[in-house]
């Protein structure tokens, strides 16, 4: 099914993707794992451009989890160069396309240059309004919820928040994604069928799509297939 310019296709407002399979893609080709991340970064760039061209308003990309610190130090170091490279090359293009950059996760513990590159991109694109690119770095769904709970306790203790006013909506204001809509479609590549602690709150009613494609090999057609499948789902949100 042709997705672009097809009036019968409903485009999800918020798509989240777990970018999985970079290392396996490289090893299958006799390459070192970092080469998979390098190609995966280019796939990410292409996917960002294509998703927004389709009319997706928010794109959340799971790039580094709170559990990924268990990996080899050299691989981790290389991963943290990729946001620097991307933002240095493409922030001006993002501004031109009216894309706002936000980051979910605790980036304060990342290498200084990586943190500064993220902060600079956030600052430079803060007035963009058409699209949102949410980069999830050092992110974990459980850690996000614990962080929110701690902030709520502090605000209740300091009388900034009345406990009786705490509900789902006010709780969401303490999440990294406080200004973003809930996830409509969650995609995971590499044929792993789990959510791996990603956006536990935000995907409560998301449609979930798993593909065998390893992330570096993910193409426009793969995104089209996911959106097509999304259009075949009946979203009842607990109703009949």
N, C-alpha and C positions, 0 to 999 in steps of 0.2 A: 504493500500500500504506500502510495506517495504521501508523505507527511506535509512537506512544505507547500503552502498555499492550498491545502485541502480544507475546505470549510466544514466538512463533516467530522474532522478530527478535533477533539478537545485536548488542548495542550495543558499539561499540569502546570499550576502556578509555581509550585516549589518542587524541584527534583533534587534528591540527595543521592550521592554515589559513593560507594565504598570501593576505592581504587585498588583492587587486589590482583596479584599475579605478576607483578613486575619481575621479582626474582626468578620465579619459575619460567617465565618467558625467556629470560636471559640464559638460564642454565640449560634449557632445551636446545639452545643454539650454540652451546659451548662457550658462552660469554660469562663474564663476571656479573654479579648481581647488580652492581651499580649501573651497568649498561641498560639493564631493564628499567631502572628508575629514570635514566636519561631519556629513553624512548617514551616512557610513560609520561614524562613531563610535557613532551611534544603532543602526545595524545590528549593530555589535559587541556593544553592551549586550544587545540582544534575543537574539542568538545565544548569548551566554554563559548567559543565563537558560534558554533552551530546551534547550541541550546538557546542562546539568546536570539539568534536569527529566527528560530521557530516561534518565539513568543514566550518562552519560559521566563518568568520574572525573577525567580530566586534559584540559584544553583549552589548547593552545599557539597563540598568535596572533602572526603575524609583522607587527609594526606599523612598524618602522623598521630598515632594514638598514645595514650598514657602507658600502654603496655609495650609499645615499640622500643622503649629504652633497653629492652633485653637483647636487642640485636647487636651485631658486631659494631664496635666503636667507629671503625672506618666507614661502614655503611651509613651509620647515623650521621656522621660528619658530612658525608656527601649529600644526604637527603636535605640537610639544612642549608646547603648552598643553592638548592633549586628555587626556593621562594625569592632569594636575593636576585638570581638571574632573571626569573620571570618578571618580578616587579620592576627591575631596572629597565628591562626591554619594553614592557607592555603597559605600564601605568598610564602613559600619555594616550595610548590607544584606548584604554578603558575609559578615560575621561572623555575622549572623543565620542565613544559609544554610549556615554552616560551611565556607566556601570560603577556602582558603589562597592568598595571592598570592605568587608568586615572579617574579623578573625574570631573563631570560637576556640577556646582553649587557653591554657596558662602559658603565654609566650614569654613571661618574665624569666623563665629558667632556660630559655633557648640561648644559643650563642648571640652575643651582642649585635653582631652585624645582621643576623637574621631578624632579630627583634626590631632593630631600627628600620630595616627594609619594610617590614610589615607595618610598623607605625607610620612610616612615611606614606605608604600606599593608602592607608586608612585616612590620613589627614588630607592628602591631595584629592581623594575622590569623595570626601564627605558630603559634598553638595550634589552629587549625582543622584538621580531619582528614578530612572527608567528600569534599571536592573540592579540586582544585588549578587555579588560573588562572595560566598561565605567559605573561607578557607579554614578548615578544622585542623589545627596544629597543636600537638600535645593535648589532645582532647579525649575525654572519656565521659560517657553518659553518667556513670555513677558519680564520678568526681564532680561533674557539673551540678548534679542534684544536691550533693553534700555541701558544695560551695554555696548554693542558693539557700539551703537550710541555715547555714552559719550566718549568712547575711540577714536573713529574716529574724533570727534570734537576736542579733545585734540591734536591729531596727525596732523590735518589740521592746527590748530592754531600755533603749534610749527614747522610747515613746514616739518614734517616727512611724510606727505601724501598730494599729490596734489588732490584737489577735483575732477578734471577731470579724475583722475585715479581710482575713486571709482566706482566699478561695483559689480556684484554678487560675483565674485571670491574674490575680495579684502575684501568685507564685511564678507565673511565666515571666513577670517583669524582673525576676532575679536570675533568669537564665541568660546564657550568652546570646541566645536568639530572641531576646525579648521584643524586638521590633519586626520580627519575621513571621510570616504565616506558617502554619503547621506543614509538615512534609506531605505532599500528595503521592509522590512516587519515590520509592527507595530502590535503587539498582545496586546489585553486588555482582562484580565480575569474578571470573576464575572458578565458577562452579562450586564455591563454598556456600553452604546454605545456612548461614547464621548472620546475626547482626553485629556481633563483636563489640558490644557496649557502645554503639553509635546512636546518638540522639534518642535515648530511651523514652523521653517525654514527648518529643516532637513527632515520632512516628506512630503514635498510639493508633491512628486510623489510616496510616499510609498503606497504599498498595505496594507489595514487595515483589520485585522481579529479579530472578537469578539467571545469569547467563554463563555458559561455559567459556566464553571468550576471555582470555587473559587481558588485563588492562592495556598493555602496550598495543594490542591488536584491535582494540575497541574502535569502531568506526561510526560514521554517520548512520549507516544502515543498522548498526546494533542499537543506537539510540532510537531510531525509527521503530524498530521491533518492540522495544520496551514501551514506547508510547502507544503503539498499536495495541499491545496487550493491555495496557492501562485502560484503553477505550473499550475493551471487552469486559472489564470488570464492572460489577454493580456495587457502588459505594453506598451503603445503607447507614453507616455511622450508628449502629445499634438498633436501627429501626427495621421494619419489615420490608 
